Amino acid sequence: MEYMKQYEEWLSNQYFDEDTKQELRNIINDKKEIEDRFYKNLEFGTAGLRGVIAAGTNRINIYTVRRATFGLANYILKNTSKEDANRGVVIAHDNRHMSREFCIETANTLAACGIKAYIFDSLRTTPELSFAVRSLNCIAGVVITASHNPPEYNGYKVYWEDGAQVMPHIADAITNEINSIEDYSLIPTINEENKSLIVMLDEIQDTNFIEAVKSQVIRQDVITNVGKEFKIVYTPLCGTGNVPIRRALKEVGFENIIVVEEEEQPDSNFAGIEYPNPEEAKALNRGIQLAKENESDLVIATDPDCDRVGIAVRTSLGEYELLTGNQIGGMLTNYIIEGLKETNKLKDDSVLIKTIVTSEFGADIARENDIEVMNVLTGFKFIGEKIKSFEETNKNSYLFGYEESYGYLVGTHARDKDGVVAAILISEMAAYYYSKGMSLYEGLQELYKKYGYFKEKTISLTLKGIDGLAKIQEIIKYFRENEIDEVNNVSIIEKKDYKDGIDGLPKSNVLKYFLNDGSWIAIRPSGTEPKLKFYIAVKGNDEDESDSKINGIEDSINKILNKIGII
């Protein structure tokens, strides 16, 4: 059994430290655990690594981080000029267990390979890392984070010189370099000679990033008029957003900010929150309770690396309603368009960019305003790629980009979703409605009356380990190979299989069904978690009709899964 050979190698090789070996000795009688830790190498996916922190080749630890970094370094040295390689790599990290240690290991390995490594003095947001890649003119960037995963996870994301996560062809090439590294002990280590290649960044980077964010404000007069009275509850969910978001909100004029005390400071265990994900209603529980106590107008939550934003808004009845990523994105689309029109700053060649699993709410609003809409694959790097293309060709102007999973980018200072700028624009938008005597929720209902009642639901099947991976492949294979004529008694008028590289997009393991009533269903495996996701999107004349469509489609999907023995 190959995995046992790997296990024994880690136990016997003097390269691995004693604590690691003791951890592995503790599982010597657990063959299933040994298999799961060593049956494969932790995969370098579409942009990097993500896994449980533990010893083993299929876990994230200082050794797998060194290996990934050595592969990245080899790619840079082999595929870029000496001048480009000398531009260096900037590294940031969040508040997770081992994040600082992995950051230092990454810097040490890069320096040992002769590549300059810029690091921050403490945790920083993912969007600031994206900004810093371009600000410092680096060839690449790395951020140590597992985003919104549970506390036992960490990750390693790679960015390229444009500030976006590496595109598939670069990720594949880096993967090949990593896979060629079989002997961990051959990875170079830092010495006194190359320590000088590690450069500590100062607060100038932070200020430059905040100024770039503040420049995206559209209606400063609104903030000036109501910023003192408009109440915001904010929670960074124990992550990186606390300092930059509070600073940016204050500097643009929001003075009434209340922070959730239990979730204010960095905490690797996230104050007991199982999933520090603003997509999860539970993650906003403390924030909503605090908002009720203070009669606040808006609740904002950012995930640990501060690239996603979730919100709850106060209704006229004093209750708090959670908005989805699709709802927030659609409202921001409308707000940005109307605000730019007011100031004659809306460009004729403006383009809205969204992913193929994002609803048509924002897209319909954009098209109604004669603005082009572009669809890209899931992954914000594809939005970043479009921004780069616009700049190179001067053919289009970037208006706004977002995805249903609570990621938004206003402006082009970053090339990844940015929770800092999103928090500022959402606050501004809510303050605008407040100045009109309306809540954000009432503003949403107003848009629904005009454009139709859009509703979405995502079904996530978590299927871990070897068996889980096999089940995910089995489900997708079934849907790919079997004809499905109708769902919820509504005929399917088109099926798109993105593995064929259709609609001018790269190949991707995604299926999408379009129904005769305007609804659609998409199926895709998560690129970062052991999950298979079903996306359902409908449009109705009112909430009851949309709910009925959602429930009917979900029932149909569950019947199919039951038929093939998955649930």
Secondary structure, 3 states (H helix, E strand, C coil): CHHHHHHHHHHHCCCCCHHHHHHHHCCCCCHHHHHHHHCCCCCCCCCEEEEEECCCCCCECHHHHHHHHHHHHHHHHHHCCHHHHCCCEEEEECCCCCHHHHHHHHHHHHHHCCCCEEECCCCCCHHHHHHHHHHCCCCEEEEECCCCCCCCEEEEEEEECCCCECCHHHHHHHHHHHHCCCCHHHCCCCCCCCHHHEEECCCHHHHHHHHHHHCCCCCHHHHHHHCCCCCEEEECCCCCCHHHHHHHHHHHCCCCEEECHHHCCCCCCHHHCCCCCCCCHHHHHHHHHHHHHHCCCEEEEECCCCCCEEEEEECCCCCEEEECHHHHHHHHHHHHHHHHHHCCCCCCCEEEEEECCCCCHHHHHHHHCCCEEEEECCCHHHHHHHHHHHHHHCCCEEEEEEECCCEEECCCCCCCCCHHHHHHHHHHHHHHHHHCCCCHHHHHHHHHHHHCEEEEEEEEEECCHHHHHHHHHHHHHHHHHCCCCEECCEEEEEEEEHHHCCCCCCCCCCEEEEECCCCEEEEEECCCCCEEEEEEEEEECCHHHHHHHHHHHHHHHHHHHHHCCCC
